[in-house]
Amino acid sequence: MKRIEDVTLLYEISKNLNEHLDLKKSLYKVLDTLSISINMIRGTVTLLNPLTNEITIEVAHGISRTAVERVKYKLGEGITGRVIQTGHAVTISKISEEPHFLNRTEARRGKLDQEISFICVPIKKGSQVIGALSVDHPYDESYSLKNGEKLLSVIATMIARHVINLEIIHLEKEQLREENRRLRSELETKYSFTNIIGSSSRMREVFQMISQVSKSNATVLIRGESGTGKELVASSVHYNSLRAKSPFVKVNCAAFTGAIKQKLGKFEMANKGTIFLDEIGAVGLDVQVRLLRILQEREFERVGGHQTIKVDVRVITATNKNLEMAIDEGTFRGDLYYRLNVFPIYLPPLRERKTDILLLANYFLEKYSKENAKDIRRFSTPAIDMLMNYHWPGNVRELENCIERAVLLCDAGVIHSYHLPPTLQTGTETGTLPAMSLEEAVANLEKEMIIDALKNTRGNVTLAAQLVKTTVRKFAYKSQQYGIDYRNYR
């Protein structure tokens, strides 16, 4: 009878391993099955990092997420470290009588209600030990630890391929991180794109264009909607150029009224450096004539005099207007346009670089949390959904203002959906979210807290209920009411 039970268990384990392409999910399923089939209280799959000789918990059952992320073993340290170092399984009848048992996860703190047996077997790739499978089992003198060790050794062999794949993934990630560090270091010696955040393909194109044009003296025209960061691009071009140690003078062309000569005197201030003419599309035709002369002749008349001054200035301009249309309408000179449009850089709006939204949001969250002395570490899932679904007409500037406001309103460690501006919460402007009744708002908040708690505890209902300060029965009832399956978060 026992033999049939073992065969059934091994069949279930085989199904678990082939059920998911996600390697971790498969291993969580295996631990769930062991919990039910052999009355396992706690279980872990640990993995050895061959580069650091450090052992970490890859997946766990019955252990808090905090402990999983925190706990590390040295090779040879404790029972797990010794099993991975020697390649030999270890069985302990009563852990209370074993001095080498570290209890590093603190899952067995205080006086135990029942005595626990412990089995730990190595996971091997050929003759090389790459990890370990361990379980806590209620002490039962009739239970054969030797048979339990044999059964776990078979299971460890079955899951070895999955753990090998995880090991490969970890090594590839570490190699990728190292390559990124190398490239970042190399990039910093050549180009520093201060405060420009983005990893999307559209922004990589912008970075590439900045790096191409910086070392030249070419006139640059930066185009893009308001709030996309045109001034940051202008600064990056200047500070990565051969003129970096010379002045960088910024001029808002929308203020080019009245004392025109005084404004043009800014060119003298920028001699040997760079002048940035923002909102170039706002200047009148009379100023355009003067600008054209400077660009063509590199000279102008000093304020209050008639002496012609020669200047060596690089010109960078920016606009959110359609200059081609302005030329057709006769409000912008075509000859000036062609002088300015030597090397155009187009900054995409935020709605066209969705993958950068969370990157930017996290950057601003860290910035404003630090400025306001608050310990806010992340966004809840519904808050992330709102940020991602909004169309951001004000672009990065609007996103920054939104996160600053949320940080000021938040008194916890997480930015929730109700901390975000009403336009994101209700969809008033976007039409993406319906207006909610009081009952719907309460239901949404409950659902959000349940999902957040399950994510934090890797689907452990008992710990999740404790997090939101309710009973397991009420938590399970609410989860069922909202169609939330705890297994999806393991």
C-alpha positions as semicolon CSV with decimal commas, in nm:
position;residue;x (nm);y (nm);z (nm)
1;M;0,000;0,000;0,000
2;K;0,283;0,240;0,089
3;R;0,450;0,157;-0,243
4;I;0,134;0,258;-0,435
5;E;0,113;0,586;-0,238
6;D;0,475;0,667;-0,326
7;V;0,418;0,596;-0,696
8;T;0,107;0,818;-0,690
9;L;0,308;1,096;-0,521
10;L;0,587;1,072;-0,779
11;Y;0,329;1,088;-1,058
12;E;0,182;1,405;-0,902
13;I;0,531;1,558;-0,870
14;S;0,597;1,481;-1,237
15;K;0,271;1,656;-1,331
16;N;0,363;1,958;-1,114
17;L;0,700;1,993;-1,285
18;N;0,549;1,990;-1,632
19;E;0,243;2,203;-1,555
20;H;0,416;2,546;-1,574
21;L;0,678;2,700;-1,797
22;D;0,753;2,924;-1,499
23;L;1,019;2,725;-1,313
24;K;0,948;2,875;-0,972
25;K;0,574;2,809;-1,000
26;S;0,649;2,444;-1,076
27;L;0,868;2,413;-0,766
28;Y;0,605;2,582;-0,548
29;K;0,355;2,324;-0,678
30;V;0,594;2,044;-0,581
31;L;0,619;2,178;-0,224
32;D;0,239;2,214;-0,206
33;T;0,201;1,850;-0,310
34;L;0,456;1,736;-0,050
35;S;0,270;1,935;0,214
36;I;-0,050;1,743;0,142
37;S;0,095;1,399;0,064
38;I;0,358;1,349;0,335
39;N;0,225;1,593;0,595
40;M;0,518;1,832;0,541
41;I;0,505;2,134;0,773
42;R;0,777;2,338;0,600
43;G;0,991;2,282;0,295
44;T;1,258;2,458;0,094
45;V;1,455;2,427;-0,226
46;T;1,791;2,601;-0,178
47;L;2,041;2,688;-0,449
48;L;2,420;2,732;-0,440
49;N;2,569;3,031;-0,620
50;P;2,898;2,891;-0,756
51;L;3,042;3,241;-0,798
52;T;3,001;3,342;-0,431
53;N;2,963;2,999;-0,261
54;E;2,651;3,144;-0,101
55;I;2,335;2,939;-0,051
56;T;1,993;3,106;-0,085
57;I;1,635;2,984;-0,057
58;E;1,483;2,964;-0,405
59;V;1,130;2,855;-0,310
60;A;0,973;2,775;0,026
61;H;0,653;2,650;0,187
62;G;0,549;2,757;0,538
63;I;0,822;3,024;0,566
64;S;0,764;3,399;0,547
65;R;0,872;3,587;0,236
66;T;1,088;3,815;0,452
67;A;1,282;3,516;0,583
68;V;1,319;3,373;0,232
69;E;1,471;3,698;0,103
70;R;1,688;3,750;0,412
71;V;1,831;3,407;0,483
72;K;2,165;3,302;0,333
73;Y;2,404;3,021;0,423
74;K;2,774;2,976;0,368
75;L;2,889;2,652;0,212
76;G;2,923;2,401;0,498
77;E;2,722;2,619;0,738
78;G;2,439;2,445;0,924
79;I;2,271;2,126;0,809
80;T;2,177;2,261;0,465
81;G;2,526;2,398;0,404
82;R;2,679;2,067;0,507
83;V;2,453;1,864;0,277
84;I;2,542;2,085;-0,021
85;Q;2,914;2,075;0,068
86;T;2,936;1,698;0,116
87;G;2,666;1,579;-0,122
88;H;2,530;1,344;0,148
89;A;2,174;1,351;0,279
90;V;2,108;1,422;0,649
91;T;1,810;1,306;0,855
92;I;1,740;1,432;1,206
93;S;1,486;1,251;1,420
94;K;1,432;1,543;1,662
95;I;1,564;1,888;1,571
96;S;1,546;1,999;1,935
97;E;1,831;1,756;2,005
98;E;2,051;1,865;1,711
99;P;2,309;2,135;1,805
100;H;2,402;2,203;1,440
101;F;2,050;2,301;1,347
102;L;2,064;2,681;1,293
103;N;1,694;2,766;1,249
104;R;1,814;3,060;1,037
105;T;1,460;3,124;0,902
106;E;1,325;3,154;1,259
107;A;1,024;2,952;1,147
108;R;1,058;2,731;1,454
109;R;1,096;3,003;1,721
110;G;0,983;2,953;2,079
111;K;0,863;2,633;2,241
112;L;0,745;2,384;1,980
113;D;0,393;2,242;2,015
114;Q;0,522;1,921;1,860
115;E;0,863;1,770;1,798
116;I;0,986;1,795;1,440
117;S;1,194;1,564;1,223
118;F;1,410;1,706;0,944
119;I;1,523;1,556;0,614
120;C;1,763;1,730;0,375
121;V;1,884;1,574;0,049
122;P;2,124;1,714;-0,214
123;I;2,017;1,818;-0,564
124;K;2,287;1,721;-0,812
125;K;2,394;1,796;-1,166
126;G;2,598;1,486;-1,240
127;S;2,843;1,465;-0,952
128;Q;2,819;1,837;-0,876
129;V;2,587;1,947;-0,592
130;I;2,390;2,256;-0,696
131;G;2,131;2,278;-0,418
132;A;1,921;2,093;-0,163
133;L;1,562;1,989;-0,091
134;S;1,461;1,989;0,276
135;V;1,138;1,922;0,467
136;D;1,010;1,949;0,824
137;H;0,795;1,651;0,924
138;P;0,601;1,599;1,249
139;Y;0,799;1,357;1,465
140;D;0,650;1,008;1,447
141;E;0,848;0,716;1,579
142;S;0,662;0,484;1,340
143;Y;0,771;0,692;1,038
144;S;1,084;0,560;0,866
145;L;1,322;0,852;0,810
146;K;1,531;0,627;0,587
147;N;1,236;0,566;0,355
148;G;1,155;0,939;0,365
149;E;1,514;1,019;0,266
150;K;1,497;0,774;-0,028
151;L;1,169;0,921;-0,148
152;L;1,301;1,280;-0,126
153;S;1,621;1,176;-0,308
154;V;1,411;1,048;-0,600
155;I;1,210;1,374;-0,601
156;A;1,535;1,576;-0,585
157;T;1,654;1,391;-0,896
158;M;1,324;1,474;-1,070
159;I;1,346;1,844;-0,994
160;A;1,720;1,865;-1,067
161;R;1,660;1,969;-1,427
162;H;1,437;2,256;-1,311
163;V;1,691;2,370;-1,054
164;I;1,971;2,346;-1,312
165;N;1,768;2,575;-1,538
166;L;1,718;2,818;-1,248
167;E;2,091;2,809;-1,180
168;I;2,157;2,892;-1,547
169;I;1,906;3,179;-1,533
170;H;2,073;3,318;-1,217
171;L;2,418;3,293;-1,373
172;E;2,299;3,462;-1,691
173;K;2,138;3,740;-1,485
174;E;2,459;3,788;-1,289
175;Q;2,661;3,797;-1,612
176;L;2,410;4,043;-1,758
177;R;2,434;4,264;-1,448
178;E;2,811;4,256;-1,472
179;E;2,794;4,346;-1,842
180;N;2,553;4,629;-1,762
181;R;2,791;4,758;-1,494
182;R;3,077;4,745;-1,742
183;L;2,878;4,923;-2,013
184;R;2,748;5,181;-1,765
185;S;3,102;5,250;-1,648
186;E;3,219;5,280;-2,008
187;L;2,924;5,504;-2,092
188;E;2,990;5,732;-1,795
189;T;3,344;5,795;-1,918
190;K;3,203;5,905;-2,253
191;Y;2,849;6,029;-2,200
192;S;2,656;6,125;-1,891
193;F;2,281;6,162;-1,949
194;T;2,207;6,325;-1,615
195;N;1,850;6,281;-1,492
196;I;1,719;6,145;-1,822
197;I;1,537;5,828;-1,721
198;G;1,433;5,568;-1,977
199;S;1,511;5,221;-2,109
200;S;1,251;5,195;-2,387
201;S;1,362;5,155;-2,747
202;R;1,244;5,510;-2,822
203;M;1,462;5,656;-2,545
204;R;1,761;5,442;-2,643
205;E;1,736;5,608;-2,984
206;V;1,741;5,950;-2,813
207;F;2,049;5,854;-2,607
208;Q;2,219;5,733;-2,922
209;M;2,148;6,063;-3,100
210;I;2,277;6,265;-2,803
211;S;2,599;6,065;-2,802
212;Q;2,640;6,114;-3,179
213;V;2,591;6,492;-3,184
214;S;2,750;6,595;-2,851
215;K;3,112;6,606;-2,964
216;S;3,034;6,813;-3,273
217;N;2,945;7,181;-3,300
218;A;2,626;7,111;-3,498
219;T;2,314;7,317;-3,426
220;V;2,053;7,096;-3,259
221;L;1,673;7,130;-3,273
222;I;1,494;6,935;-2,997
223;R;1,129;6,866;-3,070
224;G;0,859;6,719;-2,853
225;E;0,550;6,793;-2,649
226;S;0,559;7,008;-2,337
227;G;0,693;6,819;-2,036
228;T;0,895;6,557;-2,227
229;G;1,233;6,678;-2,097
230;K;1,374;6,887;-2,383
231;E;1,585;7,101;-2,147
232;L;1,743;6,788;-1,999
233;V;1,845;6,676;-2,347
234;A;1,994;7,019;-2,421
235;S;2,193;7,002;-2,095
236;S;2,319;6,653;-2,181
237;V;2,434;6,764;-2,526
238;H;2,626;7,059;-2,375
239;Y;2,782;6,878;-2,078
240;N;2,901;6,593;-2,299
241;S;3,051;6,829;-2,556
242;L;3,397;6,982;-2,584
243;R;3,236;7,302;-2,451
244;A;3,130;7,141;-2,122
245;K;3,356;7,366;-1,909
246;S;3,227;7,682;-2,079
247;P;2,894;7,861;-2,008
248;F;2,556;7,698;-2,074
249;V;2,309;7,986;-2,108
250;K;1,935;7,918;-2,115
251;V;1,691;8,160;-2,275
252;N;1,311;8,126;-2,280
253;C;1,211;8,267;-2,617
254;A;0,853;8,323;-2,503
255;A;0,999;8,617;-2,304
256;F;1,164;8,766;-2,614
257;T;0,958;9,084;-2,606
258;G;1,057;9,446;-2,554
259;A;1,432;9,471;-2,493
260;I;1,537;9,251;-2,783
261;K;1,900;9,362;-2,783
262;Q;1,930;9,278;-2,414
263;K;1,805;8,928;-2,479
264;L;2,040;8,885;-2,773
265;G;2,321;8,994;-2,540
266;K;2,289;8,649;-2,386
267;F;2,493;8,528;-2,683
268;E;2,793;8,724;-2,552
269;M;2,749;8,556;-2,213
270;A;2,752;8,217;-2,386
271;N;3,075;8,283;-2,581
272;K;3,286;7,965;-2,616
273;G;2,992;7,772;-2,470
274;T;2,633;7,683;-2,562
275;I;2,312;7,884;-2,574
276;F;1,981;7,702;-2,536
277;L;1,685;7,880;-2,695
278;D;1,372;7,720;-2,552
279;E;1,031;7,767;-2,718
280;I;1,195;7,894;-3,036
281;G;0,860;7,875;-3,213
282;A;0,730;8,162;-2,996
283;V;0,966;8,434;-3,124
284;G;0,836;8,707;-3,352
285;L;0,958;8,773;-3,707
286;D;1,170;9,074;-3,601
287;V;1,369;8,860;-3,356
288;Q;1,397;8,582;-3,613
289;V;1,587;8,819;-3,844
290;R;1,842;8,896;-3,569
291;L;1,879;8,528;-3,480
292;L;1,937;8,440;-3,843
293;R;2,221;8,694;-3,866
294;I;2,389;8,551;-3,557
295;L;2,361;8,199;-3,693
296;Q;2,497;8,300;-4,033
297;E;2,764;8,554;-3,936
298;R;2,827;8,455;-3,573
299;E;2,812;8,825;-3,476
300;F;2,579;9,079;-3,311
301;E;2,581;9,433;-3,170
302;R;2,646;9,485;-2,797
303;V;2,366;9,631;-2,587
304;G;2,379;10,014;-2,592
305;G;2,644;10,032;-2,865
306;H;2,705;9,993;-3,236
307;Q;3,018;9,780;-3,220
308;T;2,987;9,441;-3,388
309;I;3,083;9,152;-3,158
310;K;3,200;8,817;-3,292
311;V;3,091;8,515;-3,089
312;D;3,177;8,147;-3,082
313;V;2,854;7,989;-2,961
314;R;2,688;7,656;-3,018
315;V;2,312;7,690;-3,060
316;I;2,058;7,438;-2,930
317;T;1,689;7,515;-2,974
318;A;1,368;7,344;-2,864
319;T;1,002;7,370;-2,953
320;N;0,671;7,195;-2,905
321;K;0,521;7,369;-3,209
322;N;0,485;7,249;-3,566
323;L;0,740;7,475;-3,735
324;E;0,659;7,345;-4,082
325;M;0,299;7,459;-4,038
326;A;0,423;7,795;-3,901
327;I;0,631;7,840;-4,218
328;D;0,322;7,774;-4,433
329;E;0,127;8,026;-4,225
330;G;0,406;8,288;-4,261
331;T;0,479;8,313;-3,887
332;F;0,820;8,143;-3,901
333;R;1,101;8,207;-4,149
334;G;1,194;7,914;-4,369
335;D;1,562;8,018;-4,390
336;L;1,586;8,030;-4,009
337;Y;1,417;7,690;-3,981
338;Y;1,678;7,529;-4,209
339;R;1,958;7,689;-4,006
340;L;1,813;7,547;-3,684
341;N;1,713;7,203;-3,813
342;V;2,069;7,076;-3,877
343;F;2,041;6,787;-3,629
344;P;1,685;6,727;-3,504
345;I;1,619;6,515;-3,194
346;Y;1,259;6,408;-3,136
347;L;1,154;6,335;-2,777
348;P;0,859;6,091;-2,770
349;P;0,562;6,164;-2,541
350;L;0,524;5,943;-2,236
351;R;0,223;5,761;-2,384
352;E;0,457;5,629;-2,658
353;R;0,714;5,497;-2,409
354;K;0,488;5,306;-2,167
355;T;0,772;5,081;-2,049
356;D;0,942;5,386;-1,896
357;I;0,645;5,489;-1,679
358;L;0,728;5,261;-1,384
359;L;1,099;5,339;-1,412
360;L;1,023;5,711;-1,390
361;A;0,760;5,665;-1,119
362;N;1,004;5,471;-0,899
363;Y;1,273;5,734;-0,957
364;F;1,038;6,014;-0,848
365;L;0,910;5,804;-0,557
366;E;1,264;5,763;-0,423
367;K;1,343;6,131;-0,486
368;Y;1,039;6,276;-0,308
369;S;1,037;6,016;-0,029
370;K;1,391;6,123;0,053
371;E;1,308;6,494;0,027
372;N;1,011;6,453;0,263
373;A;1,185;6,210;0,503
374;K;0,932;5,934;0,435
375;D;0,990;5,560;0,407
376;I;0,769;5,480;0,106
377;R;0,905;5,186;-0,087
378;R;0,665;5,089;-0,364
379;F;0,333;5,119;-0,549
380;S;0,040;4,882;-0,499
381;T;-0,075;4,676;-0,799
382;P;-0,391;4,885;-0,864
383;A;-0,183;5,204;-0,840
384;I;0,057;5,064;-1,099
385;D;-0,238;4,977;-1,325
386;M;-0,367;5,336;-1,299
387;L;-0,026;5,481;-1,383
388;M;0,009;5,251;-1,681
389;N;-0,344;5,311;-1,817
390;Y;-0,338;5,691;-1,802
391;H;-0,242;5,879;-2,122
392;W;-0,025;6,149;-1,952
393;P;-0,102;6,460;-2,160
394;G;0,149;6,654;-1,946
395;N;0,414;6,385;-2,003
396;V;0,705;6,336;-1,757
397;R;0,641;6,669;-1,584
398;E;0,282;6,563;-1,505
399;L;0,400;6,222;-1,381
400;E;0,654;6,386;-1,152
401;N;0,391;6,620;-1,006
402;C;0,157;6,324;-0,961
403;I;0,416;6,121;-0,765
404;E;0,519;6,421;-0,552
405;R;0,153;6,473;-0,455
406;A;0,109;6,100;-0,377
407;V;0,417;6,101;-0,151
408;L;0,283;6,401;0,041
409;L;-0,054;6,228;0,094
410;C;0,085;5,884;0,184
411;D;0,152;5,800;0,549
412;A;0,230;5,430;0,495
413;G;0,503;5,239;0,312
414;V;0,300;5,190;-0,006
415;I;0,145;5,430;-0,258
416;H;-0,214;5,312;-0,312
417;S;-0,459;5,406;-0,588
418;Y;-0,642;5,652;-0,361
419;H;-0,321;5,855;-0,322
420;L;-0,319;5,932;-0,694
421;P;-0,494;6,238;-0,846
422;P;-0,870;6,212;-0,917
423;T;-0,814;6,218;-1,295
424;L;-0,628;5,887;-1,267
425;Q;-0,871;5,734;-1,016
426;T;-1,200;5,814;-1,189
427;G;-1,101;5,829;-1,554
428;T;-1,272;6,170;-1,582
429;E;-1,035;6,273;-1,860
430;T;-0,932;5,936;-1,998
431;G;-1,261;5,748;-2,003
432;T;-1,071;5,437;-1,889
433;L;-1,216;5,400;-1,540
434;P;-1,581;5,416;-1,432
435;A;-1,707;5,643;-1,155
436;M;-1,751;5,432;-0,841
437;S;-2,020;5,415;-0,577
438;L;-1,922;5,396;-0,209
439;E;-1,982;5,018;-0,209
440;E;-1,767;4,974;-0,519
441;A;-1,488;5,186;-0,373
442;V;-1,488;4,981;-0,051
443;A;-1,488;4,657;-0,250
444;N;-1,197;4,779;-0,464
445;L;-0,997;4,871;-0,155
446;E;-1,064;4,532;0,007
447;K;-0,965;4,352;-0,311
448;E;-0,648;4,561;-0,340
449;M;-0,545;4,486;0,019
450;I;-0,610;4,111;-0,023
451;I;-0,404;4,094;-0,344
452;D;-0,124;4,298;-0,188
453;A;-0,115;4,076;0,122
454;L;-0,104;3,756;-0,088
455;K;0,176;3,896;-0,301
456;N;0,378;3,981;0,011
457;T;0,332;3,634;0,163
458;R;0,368;3,429;-0,156
459;G;0,010;3,308;-0,132
460;N;0,025;3,204;0,235
461;V;-0,333;3,271;0,352
462;T;-0,251;3,252;0,724
463;L;0,026;3,512;0,702
464;A;-0,179;3,727;0,462
465;A;-0,471;3,735;0,708
466;Q;-0,232;3,842;0,983
467;L;-0,099;4,124;0,762
468;V;-0,445;4,278;0,716
469;K;-0,537;4,203;1,080
470;T;-0,829;3,968;1,018
471;T;-0,909;3,599;1,065
472;V;-0,821;3,330;0,812
473;R;-1,194;3,249;0,777
474;K;-1,287;3,609;0,690
475;F;-0,986;3,644;0,459
476;A;-1,074;3,322;0,273
477;Y;-1,439;3,430;0,246
478;K;-1,348;3,772;0,102
479;S;-1,097;3,613;-0,138
480;Q;-1,366;3,377;-0,268
481;Q;-1,614;3,667;-0,291
482;Y;-1,375;3,863;-0,516
483;G;-1,261;3,560;-0,715
484;I;-0,902;3,577;-0,583
485;D;-0,714;3,244;-0,588
486;Y;-0,424;3,239;-0,338
487;R;-0,246;2,978;-0,552
488;N;-0,183;3,234;-0,826
489;Y;0,054;3,422;-0,594
490;R;0,283;3,134;-0,508
